[in-house]
Amino acid sequence: MLSRMLREILHRQPRRAVAAVLAIAVGATLLTALLGVSVDLTERMARELRAYGANIMVVPNTTGLQLRVGGVTLTPASAQGAIDETDLVLLKTIFWRHNIVGFAPYLSTVAEAAGQQVTVTGTWFDKPLTLPRGMKVRTGFDVEEGTTESSVFRTGVQTIAPWWKVEGAWARDDDPATAMVGARLATRLGVRPGAELTVRQGDRARDLRITGIITTGGDEEDQLFVPLPAAQSLLGLERGADRVMVSALVEPDSKLRPDLRGLDPSEMTPEQYETWYCSPVMGAVTTQIEEVIPDATARPIRRIAEAEGAFLTRVGLLVAILTVVVLVTAALAVMAAMTATVLERRGEIGLMKAIGADPQQIGLIFLTYAGLTGLIGGAVGYGAGLGMAEVIARQVFSTSAAVPPVLLPVVLAITVAVALAGSALPVRRAMRLDPSELLREV
């Protein structure tokens, strides 16, 4: 009887059945696309945001006198600590090493050039670093393993500040005589790419060749950038940096377990601390950086980190709201279709009840119809949603969508649940209809 009744419903009103399936399919399409893209949306968006600068600054543990000149905080050489740049390769050994997009050491000082006081900043531009074979890397909370082979990676300003506009060419890390000058400083000094410039600090001097003019819209336009060894020689240092800028992929704290949000690590239980430590949030990443860089403090650049966290949280909320709206709309469409079907089948419902069918059997027929509608619509929508997710990923992120296979049963389960929820009210009314009144209407 069940299969016969279902065939009758589909045969008599195929358009209504198709409309219900299409409503579910549209919902499933948008659901699949939203979920498919949002599976790694936070990581994708965080990676895109990393193109706008470093979000962590590592500084030596020092309480020396600090001055701010040309937008740069300077500490006299006699008072400042120093971060050994040879230790920076260790940033690629922390637990969240793959989230470290890049880093660059900086060493700034004030020198004289062309009769003017200028801020000279030494850094890495595009530095190759080698992680040697056998170096210990953290693979778990308290687990370290040696690398099986050496690996080379490149880092520096070109990695953490790709938005810099350069007229000419980048300075070279392997040529300490090359330099780049900010646009405003270049105007004051009257230099262009190819010009020669001598900088002096005390009895030390460096002859430099300008390779490029930098335009950033920020304090960098008032500085002279040189390879790190050149700045070290002006200060009489063999090595060292006064700060390191790190670009890292992090998630907002809202992604943490509810019991960990806002909790100081010192107040956590061992189990909570391990979970927090193995989460890619800002606090965990800075803690791991401090573990491998001696006598240094890693702190987030609040303005950037907080803006990124708020943005990513709002994007996630927007996806959730859109998903709910889509599902509610699909449920309402199914409710309308099922209500019309129940009204049309009032005579059959009355006859079935008159010959002994109980309300549960009546409800089962319509709920089965709704479930099949959700299943078919979900399958059709899933296929269309894969295509939409791919289009969104290509247009927004210039990459392919990484839709996990587990999303298919999730989408089907949700669409069936939505179809059943949308049918609940009309089916309940069908179960309560009085057969005597229905038969008099026939």
N, C-alpha and C positions, 0 to 999 in steps of 0.2 A: 504493500500500500504506500509506503514511504517513497519508494522510487517512482511509482506511478504518479503520485501527487506532485512530485518535483518536476516530472516530465510535463505534466499538465500546466504547471505554472510557467515553465519556460516556453511551452508551445503557444499558449494563449497570449502572452505578453512578452515576446522576445525583445522588443525595444526597451521596455522597462528593465529587463534583466541586463541588457547591454549597457544601459545608462548607469545602473548600479555598479557593474563591473568597471566601467570607465571612471566613475567617481573614485572607486578604490584604487584603480590603476594610477590615476593622476596623483592621488595622495602617496601611493607607494613610490612613484617616480621621484617626487620631491623628497620624500623621506630617505630613499636610497642615496640620492645625490647629496643631501645635507649630511647624512651620517657618513657616507663614503668619503666626503671631503673633510669632514670634521674629525675623523679618526685621528689624523695627524695634523689637524688644522693649527693647533697651538705651536707645534714644532715648526711647521712651514712658516707661520706668521712670525715666530721668533727669529727664524733664520733670515726672513726678509728684513726685519727690523735691525738685524745686526749690520746691515749695510749702512746704518746711520751712526755708527760709532761704537766705541768701547763702553761697557757698562760696569766695569770693575776697575778700581785703581789700587795698586799695591805700592805701599810706601814703607821705607825703613822705620823701625821703632826708634824714634828720636824725638827729643823735646827741644831741639836747637832753635835759635832765632830764625824766623822765616820772613821773607819779604816777597811782595807781589809786584812784578815788573812785566809790562807787556802782556798781561793776562796769564803769566806763569808764576807759580809760587817757587821762590828760590830760597835755598838754605846755604849759607856760607860754607865753603868746603871744610873749614876747620870745625864746624859745628854739626855737619850732616853725617848721618850714617850712609851706607851705600848698599844697594842690592847688587850682588854679583851676577852679571848677565849670563855667566856660564851655568848658573843654577836654573835658568829659565826653561831649559829642556825638560826639567822635572815636571813642568806643568802638564806634560803629555804622559805622566805616569799616575795621575790621580784617578779615582774611581770614575769621575765624569770627564775623563780626558777627551772623549769624542765630542763633548759639548764645548770644548775650547776652540773657538773658530780661529782665533789668532791673538797675538800679543806683541807689544813693542816696548822696549825699555827707552827711557828718556833721561837725559842729563842736560840740565840747562844752566847757563851762566850768563853774566853780562860782560861784553867785550867791546872794544872800540873798532869801528870800521868806517873808513872814509870820513874820519873826524866826528863820528856820531857814536853814541852809546846804543848798542843793539843787543837784543836777547838772542844768544846762540844756543840752539838745542840740538844735541846729538841723539840719534836714534837709529833704528834699523829700518831700512826701506823695503827690502825684499830679501831677507836673510835665510839661507838654507841652514837647517839644523838637522843633526843626525841623532836618532835614538838608537844607541848601540845594542847589539845582540846581547842578551842575557840581563839587560837592565830590569829591575824589579818594577812591575806595574801592579796597581791594586785592581783586583778583579772581583772583590767582594768586600764586605764590611771589614773583615779582619783577615782577608786572604790576599796574598801577593804571589805573583808568578813572574818568572823571567821571560823576556821576549825571545822568540825562537829565531828571529832574524833582525838585522838592523833595518831601519826605515828612515827616509829623509823627508822632511816637510819644510815648507817655506812659510815665513811669517814676517810681520813688520807693518809699517804704516800702510802699504798698499793693500794689506789684508784687512786691517781694522778700520781704515778710513778710505774706502774706495770711491767716496764722493768727491775727493779732492780733484779740482780741475788744474791740470798742469800744462802750462805753455812751455813747450820745449821737451825736455826729457827728465826722468827721475835721476836723482843722484844714485851712485853705486856704492854698496856697502864695502866692496873690495877696493875702492879707490877713495882714500880719505881726503883727496884734494878736490873732490866734487862737492857741490852744495846747491841747495834750493832756497829761494828767498820768497817771502810772502809778498803779495801784490802791493800792499801799502808801503812796506819797507822798501821794496824795489823802486817805487816812485820817489821816495825820499832820498835814496842812495843814487838814483839815476843809473841803475844797472839793468841789463837785459841778458837773456841766455847767451852764453859765450863770453861774458865779461869776466875780468879778473878782479879779485877782491882780497885784500889782506885784512885779517882780523888779529887784534892784539889784546892780550890780557897780562898786564905786568910786563915781565921780560920775555914772555912767550908769544910767538906769532905763528900764524898759519896762512899760507897762500892758497886761495881757493879759486875754483873755476865754476861760475854759475851755469848750471845745466837747465834749470827750469824755474818758472815763476808760478807760485801757488795762489790759487783763489779758492777760499773756503767760506767767506762771509763771517769768519770768526777771528779769534785772537791769533791764529796761525799766520794771518796776513802781516803781522808785525814782527815775525821771527825769521831768523836765518837757520835753516836746517842743514846739518852736516852729518856724515857718518859718525856713529858713536865713538870710534877711536879718535877722531879729530877733536871732539869736545873733551874727551878724557885727557888728551895731550895738552890742551889749553889749561886744564886744571891741574896738570901734573899727576894724574892718576893712571895707574896701569889698567884698571878696570873699575866698573861700578856704574850704577845708575841711581838717580834720586827718586824715580818712580817707574812703574810699569803699568801700562794700560792694557787691559785684557777684554777681549770681546768673547762673551760666553752665552750659549743658549741656555736660558733658564725659564722655568715656569712660574706663574704667580703662586703665592702661598695659598690661594684659594683651592689649588689642586691637591693640597695635602689632606690627609685624613682629618675629619672635624676635630678630633681630640688633640691634634698637633698644631692647629692654627693658633698663632699668637703665643705659643708656649715657648719659654726660654729653654734652650738646649740643656742648661744646667739643672733644670727642674724635671727633665724627662726621665722616665724609667729606662733601663737598658734596652728593652724591646722598642720603646718609642724612639729612642735615640738612633737605633739601627735603621728603623724605617725612615726617619727624617734624613739621616746621613745618606741613604741610598735613593733619595728623591732629588730631582734636578731643580731644586729651589735655590734662590740666591744665597741664603745662609749656609746651606750645605756646601755649595761650590766654593764660597769664600773660605770656609773652614778647611776644606781640602787643600786650597792654595796655600794657606798659612802653614799647613803641615809639611809642605815640601820646599817652601822658600824660607830659609833661616832668618830670624830676627826681622820679620816683616809683618805688616798688617794689611789684610785685604779688605777693602770696604766698597760697597756698591756706590756708584755715582747716582745718588738718590733721584735726581730729576729725571734721568733717563730710565732707571730701573722702575720707578713708581709709575711713570707714564706708560711704559711697556706693559707692566702688570695690569694696570687699569684697562688698557686697550684690549689685551687678550681676554680679560675677564668679561668685558662687554661683548666682544665678538662671540664668546661661548654662550653668553646669555641670549644674544640675538638668535643664534642657531637653535637654542632650546625653545624659544618663543615661536619661531617660525615652524618648528616641528610640531608643536602642540596645536597651533592654528591649522596646519594642514590636516592633522588627524581629526580634529573636531569638525572641520568642514566635510571631510569624507564620511564621518559618522552621521552627520545631519543629512547628507545625500542618501545614505543607506536607509536612514529612518523614514525619509519621505517615500522612497521606493517601496519599502516594506509596508508602510501604512496603506498605501494605495493597493498593494497586493492583498492585504488582509481584508480591506473593504470589498474588493472584487470577489473574494472567495468566501464571503459570509454565508452564502447558501451551502457550499460544500462543508464548511465548518459546522453549521447547524446539523446537517445530515449525518456527519461523522459522530457528533455527540449524541444524536438521537439513536444511533445503532450501537452505542456503547463505548465509543472512544473517550478516554479520559483526557483532561486538560493537558497533562504532560505529553501525551502522544501528539496532540495538536501543536504544542509548543516545539516539540522535537522536529516536526516537519519544517516549520519556518526557520528555526535556528540552523537546521542543516542547510537549507537554502542560503541563509545568510553566510554560513561558514564557507560554503563552496564559492559564493560571490567574493568573499574576502581572499580565499586561496587563489582563485583564478586572477582576480585583479592584482593581488600582490605579486604573482609570478610575472604577469605582463609588465607591471610597473617596475619591478626589479630590473628587468632587461633594459627598459627605457632609462631607468635611473643610472645604470652603469654608463650609458652614453652621455647623459647629462653631467655626471661627475667628471668624466674625462674632459668634456668641453670646459667645465669650470676650472679644472686643474690646469689645463693648457692655457686658457686665457688669463687666469689670475696669477698662477705660479710658474708658468712656462715649463711644466713638467707633467708626467702622467699621474693619474690618480692611483693611489694604493688602496684599493677596496679589498678588505679581507674576505675570504670565502664564508666566514662565519656570519657575515651580514645577511646572507640569503635566508637562513632559518629565522633570524631575528626579525627581518622585514615581514616574512610570511606570518610569523606568530603575531606581530603587531597588527597587521591588516586583518587577520581573522578576528582578533580581539576587538578591533574597531568595528568590524561588521556586526559582530555579536552584540556589542554595546549599543550600536545604533538601532539594532532590531529589538532590543529588550522591551521598550515601551509598547510598540505595536503588537509584539507577540504576547505580552502580558494581557493586553486588551482582548486579543483573540481567545486566550485561554479562559477569560471571564465572560465571554458572550453567552447569552441565554439561548439554548437551542430552540425553545418553543417560539420565542420572538423571531428568531432567524427563519424558521420554517414558514411562519405566517407571511414573511416578506417575499418568499420564493413564489 
